[in-house]
Amino acid sequence: MTSKNKHWTKKELQVYILLHCANADAEITESEIKLIRSKVDSETFKKIFKEFSNDNEDERFEKIDDNIQQHEYNNMELSKFRKEVQDLFYSDGKLTMMEQNLNRILDNILY
């Protein structure tokens, strides 16, 4: 896959992935936005949210994959991040089929 994507910091990548997870059921709720905003400063959130909003699903997966490969995550970081993803998926009290599918895809990308 060739890409001209910018490379993000780990925090920026985290926000982008969490936004993608929040959008798995095609609806980002206020509680999901609040949870994601709590992970990063306002300026970074706005920058990544704007980019996320302009990307289609294929572009999102490509950017996530490209940026994951640029960072070396240790097991502790991956475990912590996976917990954050799970917390986001369950923030509305249920795990939809689309969220389950995205969860499997993320496992394949991250590991």
Secondary structure, DSSP 8 states (H G I E B T S, - for coil): ---------HHHHHHHHHHHHHTTTS---HHHHHHHHTTS-HHHHHHHHHHHHH--HHHHHHHHHHHHHHS---HHHHHHHHHHHHHHHGGGS---HHHHHHHHHHHHHH-
